[in-house]
Amino acid sequence: MKSISRSLATYRLLSLLVLSGLVPGITAQCFNLDGSPVTDPGVVPCLQSGANSNSASMCCNLGRQPSRVKERQATNGDDSALTENASGQQQLEFTGPDICLANGLCQLQLADAQTGRAATPALFSRDSCTQPDWSGGCLRNVCSSVTGDNAALTPCGGSNQTTQWCCGSAGSSTTANCCANWPNHPNAVQVPALFGASSSSSPSSGGSAELPRVGQSGPFTSVSVSVGFGGVVTLVTVTVNGASQVPTGSTFAPSATNVGSVSSRPATNTPASTQATVSSNPSLIGTALGAEASRTGSSDTSDNGEAALVTDASGLSTQEVAGIVAGLVVLVVILVSIGCFMAENMYKKRQQRYRARQLDAAMKQSAFPLAKSRPLM
């Protein structure tokens, strides 16, 4: 009986250890370059090649859902103006989550809302890192002047496999003549082809452009577990493709020292389906995913060097697969805990029945004592 009790205690301890190690790995947080935490729940670790859940990784907005995006654009291509160009505006919308590239950068999916065609040129960004101090190989030297948000980048040559990049959106004043004068341009930066390799950059004073972080709801995994005494699981919640509204609102705000930057400012809670407009100036509409991003948010299937993070052969994203695996692990732990609880209860009930039979036998013996034999006369 003592061995059974020890086994039950061991199973309860293992269940608690598994649950305590599982939940923090799924709820990993991302941090901006200045160390501030990213509040958008859609921004999650990419887990680039060679990285695991315990090592440093860059983050992208893998929870972004199809929606319109609003930005103010300068008139006549003048970055110093802050008026909105009412003519020639183009309706753009996010068509799905960002794509994690093998080099640690993010590629945004944007398309024309009227035609469904992907907006060109594509827009890339350096987002956040899983380490608050950006250690472990995070791209801390890439467009380091942008510290509290993600930074826009433009590849030289148009390919996302290049190692030659410029800080800022394609077509903006910050990237003008940058690729032609690379690496001698102030906004030139080198990004290794694979995440984790060493990177170097030129001075990053000014010229870096922040991207608007529009609040979205999206497919990310959350696990909530409450374990009581005795190994009893009282509450388990596993959510895949969960939806959570996030405050939205981005304003184009160029300045004399940081021309062409876009700062993200929180506004009131707005549904992810809020419609907005983007003008056709190339400094901000260079936001596309590959060449054929579908309007419904399907992933880019072209071989442009993206990390295999968006979908697998079954059509599920790695975040969904991770959520399913986590759910299965939690389910196994629940079943083991329930089995241990039931076995312990059965053991206690058997002990109670055994004691009851012993007590009943003792009571009967005291009520009907055996007659003592009398000596023969």
Protein Blocks (a to p, Z undefined) as FASTA:
>chain_A
ZZmmmmmmmmmmmmmmmmmmmmmmmmpccddfkopacfblklccfkighiafkbccdddd
fkbccddddddddehhiakbccdcfehpacdddfbdcdddfkopacdddddfklopacdd
ddddddddfbfnlgghiafkgoklbmkbccddddehhiakbcbdceddehiaklgoklmm
pckbfkbccddfbghiacddddfeehiacddddddddddddddddddehhiafbdcddeh
iacdddedddddddfklghiacddddddddfkbccdddfbfklmmccehjbdcfkopacf
bdehpacfkbcfkopafklmmmmmmmmmmmmmmmmmmmmmmmmmmmmmmmmmmmmmmmmm
mmmmmmmccddddddZZ
